[in-house]
Amino acid sequence: MKDKKRRGNKMNLVLIEKIGKGYLYPIEKTEIIKFIS
């Protein structure tokens, strides 16, 4: 369970990083929105 939570946090960090880049690259941002929804 601890490993699963740690992996989830790592994924969140990757998403945050991608969303941050998404502000610079609108195409990536829309891809992230599609991925989340």
Backbone atoms as SQL, in Angstrom:
CREATE TABLE atoms (id INTEGER PRIMARY KEY, chain TEXT, resi INTEGER, resn TEXT, atom TEXT, x REAL, y REAL, z REAL);
INSERT INTO atoms VALUES
  (1, 'A', 1, 'MET', 'N', 0.839, -1.210, 0.000),
  (2, 'A', 1, 'MET', 'CA', 0.000, 0.000, 0.000),
  (3, 'A', 1, 'MET', 'C', 0.870, 1.255, 0.000),
  (4, 'A', 2, 'LYS', 'N', 1.952, 1.205, 0.790),
  (5, 'A', 2, 'LYS', 'CA', 2.866, 2.353, 0.839),
  (6, 'A', 2, 'LYS', 'C', 3.512, 2.579, -0.527),
  (7, 'A', 3, 'ASP', 'N', 3.885, 1.485, -1.205),
  (8, 'A', 3, 'ASP', 'CA', 4.506, 1.590, -2.536),
  (9, 'A', 3, 'ASP', 'C', 3.531, 2.215, -3.526),
  (10, 'A', 4, 'LYS', 'N', 2.269, 1.803, -3.444),
  (11, 'A', 4, 'LYS', 'CA', 1.251, 2.326, -4.359),
  (12, 'A', 4, 'LYS', 'C', 1.088, 3.834, -4.156),
  (13, 'A', 5, 'LYS', 'N', 1.072, 4.264, -2.885),
  (14, 'A', 5, 'LYS', 'CA', 0.919, 5.692, -2.588),
  (15, 'A', 5, 'LYS', 'C', 2.126, 6.462, -3.108),
  (16, 'A', 6, 'ARG', 'N', 3.322, 5.920, -2.907),
  (17, 'A', 6, 'ARG', 'CA', 4.547, 6.582, -3.355),
  (18, 'A', 6, 'ARG', 'C', 4.533, 6.718, -4.879),
  (19, 'A', 7, 'ARG', 'N', 4.091, 5.676, -5.568),
  (20, 'A', 7, 'ARG', 'CA', 4.019, 5.684, -7.025),
  (21, 'A', 7, 'ARG', 'C', 3.007, 6.743, -7.476),
  (22, 'A', 8, 'GLY', 'N', 1.879, 6.846, -6.769),
  (23, 'A', 8, 'GLY', 'CA', 0.866, 7.850, -7.075),
  (24, 'A', 8, 'GLY', 'C', 1.426, 9.252, -6.924),
  (25, 'A', 9, 'ASN', 'N', 2.207, 9.482, -5.856),
  (26, 'A', 9, 'ASN', 'CA', 2.810, 10.794, -5.648),
  (27, 'A', 9, 'ASN', 'C', 3.774, 11.122, -6.768),
  (28, 'A', 10, 'LYS', 'N', 4.531, 10.121, -7.208),
  (29, 'A', 10, 'LYS', 'CA', 5.481, 10.324, -8.304),
  (30, 'A', 10, 'LYS', 'C', 4.732, 10.711, -9.578),
  (31, 'A', 11, 'MET', 'N', 3.618, 10.041, -9.849),
  (32, 'A', 11, 'MET', 'CA', 2.789, 10.367, -11.018),
  (33, 'A', 11, 'MET', 'C', 2.260, 11.791, -10.923),
  (34, 'A', 12, 'ASN', 'N', 1.831, 12.190, -9.714),
  (35, 'A', 12, 'ASN', 'CA', 1.330, 13.551, -9.519),
  (36, 'A', 12, 'ASN', 'C', 2.419, 14.566, -9.811),
  (37, 'A', 13, 'LEU', 'N', 3.651, 14.293, -9.364),
  (38, 'A', 13, 'LEU', 'CA', 4.764, 15.204, -9.640),
  (39, 'A', 13, 'LEU', 'C', 4.997, 15.330, -11.137),
  (40, 'A', 14, 'VAL', 'N', 4.916, 14.207, -11.852),
  (41, 'A', 14, 'VAL', 'CA', 5.093, 14.226, -13.313),
  (42, 'A', 14, 'VAL', 'C', 3.979, 15.055, -13.958),
  (43, 'A', 15, 'LEU', 'N', 2.743, 14.854, -13.494),
  (44, 'A', 15, 'LEU', 'CA', 1.614, 15.624, -14.039),
  (45, 'A', 15, 'LEU', 'C', 1.777, 17.110, -13.772),
  (46, 'A', 16, 'ILE', 'N', 2.190, 17.451, -12.533),
  (47, 'A', 16, 'ILE', 'CA', 2.410, 18.865, -12.188),
  (48, 'A', 16, 'ILE', 'C', 3.470, 19.460, -13.102),
  (49, 'A', 17, 'GLU', 'N', 4.547, 18.703, -13.318),
  (50, 'A', 17, 'GLU', 'CA', 5.628, 19.170, -14.198),
  (51, 'A', 17, 'GLU', 'C', 5.106, 19.375, -15.620),
  (52, 'A', 18, 'LYS', 'N', 4.323, 18.425, -16.117),
  (53, 'A', 18, 'LYS', 'CA', 3.776, 18.523, -17.479),
  (54, 'A', 18, 'LYS', 'C', 2.790, 19.682, -17.591),
  (55, 'A', 19, 'ILE', 'N', 1.972, 19.876, -16.560),
  (56, 'A', 19, 'ILE', 'CA', 1.014, 20.990, -16.573),
  (57, 'A', 19, 'ILE', 'C', 1.777, 22.313, -16.566),
  (58, 'A', 20, 'GLY', 'N', 2.852, 22.382, -15.780),
  (59, 'A', 20, 'GLY', 'CA', 3.693, 23.586, -15.753),
  (60, 'A', 20, 'GLY', 'C', 4.245, 23.892, -17.138),
  (61, 'A', 21, 'LYS', 'N', 4.718, 22.859, -17.834),
  (62, 'A', 21, 'LYS', 'CA', 5.210, 23.018, -19.205),
  (63, 'A', 21, 'LYS', 'C', 4.055, 23.339, -20.142),
  (64, 'A', 22, 'GLY', 'N', 2.864, 22.826, -19.807),
  (65, 'A', 22, 'GLY', 'CA', 1.670, 23.070, -20.613),
  (66, 'A', 22, 'GLY', 'C', 1.344, 24.548, -20.764),
  (67, 'A', 23, 'TYR', 'N', 1.733, 25.334, -19.763),
  (68, 'A', 23, 'TYR', 'CA', 1.506, 26.779, -19.872),
  (69, 'A', 23, 'TYR', 'C', 2.386, 27.377, -20.956),
  (70, 'A', 24, 'LEU', 'N', 3.542, 26.751, -21.181),
  (71, 'A', 24, 'LEU', 'CA', 4.445, 27.207, -22.239),
  (72, 'A', 24, 'LEU', 'C', 4.058, 26.603, -23.583),
  (73, 'A', 25, 'TYR', 'N', 3.543, 25.369, -23.530),
  (74, 'A', 25, 'TYR', 'CA', 3.175, 24.655, -24.757),
  (75, 'A', 25, 'TYR', 'C', 1.701, 24.263, -24.687),
  (76, 'A', 26, 'PRO', 'N', 0.800, 25.103, -25.206),
  (77, 'A', 26, 'PRO', 'CA', -0.651, 24.846, -25.100),
  (78, 'A', 26, 'PRO', 'C', -1.096, 23.471, -25.601),
  (79, 'A', 27, 'ILE', 'N', -0.401, 22.922, -26.600),
  (80, 'A', 27, 'ILE', 'CA', -0.772, 21.612, -27.146),
  (81, 'A', 27, 'ILE', 'C', -0.628, 20.542, -26.064),
  (82, 'A', 28, 'GLU', 'N', 0.494, 20.579, -25.324),
  (83, 'A', 28, 'GLU', 'CA', 0.698, 19.619, -24.235),
  (84, 'A', 28, 'GLU', 'C', -0.392, 19.780, -23.185),
  (85, 'A', 29, 'LYS', 'N', -0.740, 21.013, -22.886),
  (86, 'A', 29, 'LYS', 'CA', -1.745, 21.279, -21.857),
  (87, 'A', 29, 'LYS', 'C', -3.068, 20.623, -22.220),
  (88, 'A', 30, 'THR', 'N', -3.486, 20.743, -23.477),
  (89, 'A', 30, 'THR', 'CA', -4.751, 20.134, -23.897),
  (90, 'A', 30, 'THR', 'C', -4.663, 18.613, -23.835),
  (91, 'A', 31, 'GLU', 'N', -3.490, 18.062, -24.125),
  (92, 'A', 31, 'GLU', 'CA', -3.300, 16.610, -24.032),
  (93, 'A', 31, 'GLU', 'C', -3.468, 16.158, -22.590),
  (94, 'A', 32, 'ILE', 'N', -2.936, 16.939, -21.647),
  (95, 'A', 32, 'ILE', 'CA', -3.041, 16.604, -20.224),
  (96, 'A', 32, 'ILE', 'C', -4.504, 16.656, -19.793),
  (97, 'A', 33, 'ILE', 'N', -5.228, 17.673, -20.248),
  (98, 'A', 33, 'ILE', 'CA', -6.650, 17.797, -19.907),
  (99, 'A', 33, 'ILE', 'C', -7.415, 16.573, -20.414),
  (100, 'A', 34, 'LYS', 'N', -7.116, 16.124, -21.617),
  (101, 'A', 34, 'LYS', 'CA', -7.750, 14.918, -22.170),
  (102, 'A', 34, 'LYS', 'C', -7.385, 13.696, -21.330),
  (103, 'A', 35, 'PHE', 'N', -6.118, 13.619, -20.883),
  (104, 'A', 35, 'PHE', 'CA', -5.641, 12.494, -20.089),
  (105, 'A', 35, 'PHE', 'C', -6.359, 12.435, -18.740),
  (106, 'A', 36, 'ILE', 'N', -6.552, 13.600, -18.118),
  (107, 'A', 36, 'ILE', 'CA', -7.202, 13.650, -16.805),
  (108, 'A', 36, 'ILE', 'C', -8.682, 13.298, -16.927),
  (109, 'A', 37, 'SER', 'N', -9.377, 13.854, -17.923),
  (110, 'A', 37, 'SER', 'CA', -10.829, 13.646, -18.065),
  (111, 'A', 37, 'SER', 'C', -11.166, 12.449, -18.938);
